[in-house]
Amino acid sequence: MRQWRLWQRGLRFLKAPVSIKGGESVYCINEGQLRDAIRLANEDPQSSPRIQKALGDLETSLTRNERAALAFTMIERLRTSKA
């Protein structure tokens, strides 16, 4: 069966659903944005401590699949929010 792929706004849609439980990612990540985000999370004097605390709290209280669901939900909310 032929698999159709459509690139739109950085999102890749597949004919068959993609599980968040591992394997292929459903979002394309801009490498420049990822580098900036990692820098903000690890090096920024004001943001880094807050981000690291939130990450630590989430990583100890949520399963891997729950963290993946949260990450995708946050990306979607950021993508669709006006502010």
C-alpha positions as CSV (number, residue, x, y, z in Angstrom):
1,M,0.0,0.0,0.0
2,R,1.3,3.4,-0.9
3,Q,2.1,5.8,2.0
4,W,1.2,9.5,1.5
5,R,3.2,12.2,3.3
6,L,2.3,15.9,3.4
7,W,4.6,18.5,4.7
8,Q,2.7,21.5,6.1
9,R,3.9,24.1,8.7
10,G,6.7,21.8,9.8
11,L,4.3,18.9,10.6
12,R,4.5,15.6,8.9
13,F,1.2,13.8,8.5
14,L,1.2,10.1,7.7
15,K,-1.6,8.0,6.4
16,A,-1.3,5.6,9.4
17,P,-1.2,7.1,12.9
18,V,2.2,7.2,14.6
19,S,2.5,6.1,18.2
20,I,4.1,8.3,20.8
21,K,5.4,5.2,22.5
22,G,8.6,5.2,20.5
23,G,9.8,5.2,17.0
24,E,9.2,7.9,14.4
25,S,8.5,11.4,15.4
26,V,5.4,13.2,14.2
27,Y,6.9,16.7,14.3
28,C,9.8,18.1,12.5
29,I,12.1,20.1,14.8
30,N,14.0,23.1,13.5
31,E,17.6,22.6,14.6
32,G,18.2,26.3,15.2
33,Q,15.2,26.5,17.5
34,L,16.2,23.4,19.3
35,R,19.7,24.8,19.9
36,D,18.2,28.0,21.2
37,A,15.9,26.1,23.5
38,I,18.7,23.9,24.8
39,R,20.8,27.0,25.5
40,L,17.9,28.7,27.3
41,A,17.3,25.5,29.4
42,N,20.9,25.0,30.2
43,E,22.7,28.3,30.2
44,D,20.4,31.3,30.6
45,P,20.9,32.7,34.2
46,Q,17.2,33.4,34.8
47,S,15.4,30.7,32.8
48,S,17.7,27.7,33.2
49,P,17.1,27.2,37.0
50,R,13.3,27.4,36.5
51,I,13.3,25.1,33.4
52,Q,15.6,22.6,35.1
53,K,13.4,22.4,38.2
54,A,10.3,21.9,36.1
55,L,12.0,19.2,34.1
56,G,13.3,17.4,37.2
57,D,9.8,17.5,38.7
58,L,8.2,16.2,35.6
59,E,10.8,13.5,35.0
60,T,10.3,12.1,38.4
61,S,6.5,12.3,38.5
62,L,5.5,11.3,34.9
63,T,6.2,8.2,32.9
64,R,8.1,8.4,29.5
65,N,4.8,8.2,27.6
66,E,3.2,10.8,29.8
67,R,6.2,13.1,29.2
68,A,5.9,12.5,25.4
69,A,2.1,13.3,25.6
70,L,2.9,16.5,27.5
71,A,5.6,17.5,25.1
72,F,3.4,17.1,22.1
73,T,0.5,18.9,23.8
74,M,2.7,21.8,24.7
75,I,4.1,22.0,21.1
76,E,0.5,22.0,19.8
77,R,-0.7,24.7,22.2
78,L,2.3,26.9,21.4
79,R,1.7,26.4,17.7
80,T,-1.9,27.4,17.9
81,S,-1.8,30.1,20.6
82,K,-1.9,33.8,19.7
83,A,0.5,35.0,22.4
